[in-house]
Amino acid sequence: MRAPPGPPTRGTSTPSPRPRGRGVGDRLIAAVEGWARRRGSTTLTLAVLPGNEPAVALYRRNGIVDTTARGDLLADGVTRELVMGKSLH
């Protein structure tokens, strides 16, 4: 399967909690980073739901940090996604 030309697109990933602690998330992030670099991307940006501490910890462990970008507004009309990013230079 090939991605369309242009910048990498946004997707959603909701893995099962069963594989936690086995490095699956770390390998997935490494694969996405490699894919983004091969496509010429210079930044990896993602959004995570507030309170999803296991995901935030995974991202931070892989060098992905909080940004000042405003995330999408959630269904409650008040809360926004947390936007995180990593330079791929």
Buried (B, 14 or more C-beta within 10 A) or exposed (E): EEEEEEEBEEEEEEEEEEEEEEEBBEEBBEEBBEEBEEEEBEEBBBBBBEEBEEBBEBBEEBEBEEBEEEBEEEEEEEBBBBBBBBEEE
